[in-house]
Amino acid sequence: MCNSDYLTVEEAATALNTTPTAILMLLRRGELTGQAVAGAGWLVERDSVARLCAARQADAPLVECRSSCAAKAGGCASCGSTAE
């Protein structure tokens, strides 16, 4: 595996302007792809981040939390949504 093809969870979160927790949720849901690394967590495929970033720029939602958390004061710790 060539590391230049992958980002850490933190790097992916920065690129997508979200949280590492949201990145892990996107990986679990299959909206991002990556590799689990024993003892080190996840590496996220750079191409999947680029695709999601492009979709986001086209006004597609990045994360839709399934817990109706956007109504919580201060926003959701899982997906980063904030009350509007």
N, C-alpha and C positions, 0 to 999 in steps of 0.2 A: 504494500500500500504506500503510495506516495503522499507524504503529508501536505504537499502543496495543493493537493486536490481536496483537502479537508480543513475544516475550521473547528476550534474547540467550541463547546457549548457557549462559553462566554463571548467568544468572537462572533458567533452567529447571532447571539442576542444583541450585541452592539450593532451589527450590520442591519438587523431588522428593527432596531429601536424598540426592543422588548426585553423581557427578563429571561434569565436562564431557565426558570421554571416553565415559562411559556414554550421555550424551545424544546424542552423535554416532553411537554404535552404534544407538541406538533410531531415529534419523532414517534411517540406512542400511537398517534392517530394516523401516521403514514403520510402526513403533509410535508414532512421533511424526511430525507433519507440519510443514513449514516452507518457507522460501524461502532458496535460496543467494543471497548478496549478493556480487557481484564485489569482491574485495579485502578483504572484511569477514567472511567465513565464512558462518554461518547465522543466520537469525532463526527461532525456533520459534513456531508458532501457539499462542497462549495457550489456546485451546479444547482443543487436543490435550493440553496439559500438564494441564489441569483434568480431562479424561477419564481420563488415566493416573493422576493423583493419586487420583481417586475409586475406580478399580479397585484401586489399592494399599491404600487404606483398607478395602476389602472383602476384604483378605487375598489378593489376587491378586499373584503375583510381579511385581516391577518389571522385573528383568532376569534372564534365565537364560543365563549365559555358556556358550558351546558348547565351551570349551577345557578343561573340567574343572578350572578354576583354583581353585575353592573349597578344594581340599586344599593349595594352596601356602601356605607360612608367610607371614604378613603380608597375605594376600588378593591379589586380582587387581587389577592396575593398569588393566585395561580396563573391568571392570564394577563394581568395588568390593566384590565378594563377599569374605567372610572365612571362614576355616576355623572350623568349629563343633565 
